[in-house]
Amino acid sequence: MRIQETIKPMDIAQAFLDKHPKIADYYNRGKAYGDFIACWEFDIAFEVLMELTKKNIPCLRICNSFVIPSQYEELAKNMIDVASYVDRRGISKDLSTKKDGDT
């Protein structure tokens, strides 16, 4: 039996949404929304990088990950957990809150 014949892409997507209900409303909103979420993630990582830098903690950022001395691991994890999005570029106002197909 081939997996391609038994599992449909929509079944995978629905299983993902069922498993992660907190983000389900943000799924299937189109490319512009997906680009915004990627940008949002990048901006949050930037806020964490700025906080680490303010604390004089050496940090190398690779995409949305951080390379830091191991003694700061818990501090960095806590910073990531509490970091909030700061719209420094004013892009949030340009984003529709409706899903594709909503009226």
N, C-alpha and C positions, 0 to 999 in steps of 0.2 A: 504494500500500500504506500503510495506516495503522499507526502504531507500536502503537496500542492492541490491534490484532489480532495482533501478532507477538511482543510482549514481555509476559510475565506479571509481576506484582509479585513473586512468589516467585523468579523468575529474577533480578531486580534485587537482591533481598535476598541470594540465594546468591552472586552475583557480588561483592557487597560483602564478605560473609564470607570468600570465597576470597581476596580481595585483602588483607584485614586479619585474618590468623589470630590475632594477639595479642589481639584483642578479641572474637573470635567466640564464646567461651564466655559472654560477658556479654550477648549478644544474645537476644532473645525470652524474657526472664525476667519479663515482666509490667510493669504500670504502676508498682507500688511500687519495683521495681528501677530502672526508668528514672528515676523521681523521685529516687532515691538517687544515681544517677550524675550527674544534673544538679546536685544539691546538693554532691556530692563535687567536681565541677569548680568550682563557685562557691567552696567552701571553700579549694581549692588557690589560686585566684586571690586570695582574701583573705589567705592566708599570704604570697604574693608582694607584695601591697600593703603589708602590715605591714613586710616586710623593706625595701622601697623607702623607706618612711616612716622607719624606724630609721636609714637612711643619709642622711636629709634630702634625698632625691631627690623633686622635685615630681612628682606622679603623679595623673592623673585616670583612674579606672576606669570603663569603659563596658561593662556586662555582664561578659564575661570577657576584655576587652581592656584595654590600658593606653595612655594618652597620656602620654609622658614626653619630656624633652629628648633630642634625637637622640644626644648623646654617651653616653647610658646604655643605648642599644638592646641592645648585646651583653651587658651585665651583666644586663639584664632578661630576655633570652632564656635566659641561663644559669640565672637564678633559677627561671624557669618549668620548665626541663628537670629541675632537681634538687629542686624543691619536692615535699614529701610531704604526704599527707593527714593532718590532725590532727582527730580526732573530738571536737570541742569540745562537741558537743551530745549525745553518747551515742547517736547514731542507728544506728550499725553493728550493735549488738546486736539490733536489731529487724528486721534484714533477713535473709530466708531466702537461703541459698546455692543452693537448688535451682531449676532451670528450671521454668517452667510445664509441667505434665504429668509431671514426675519424681515418683517415689515414694520 
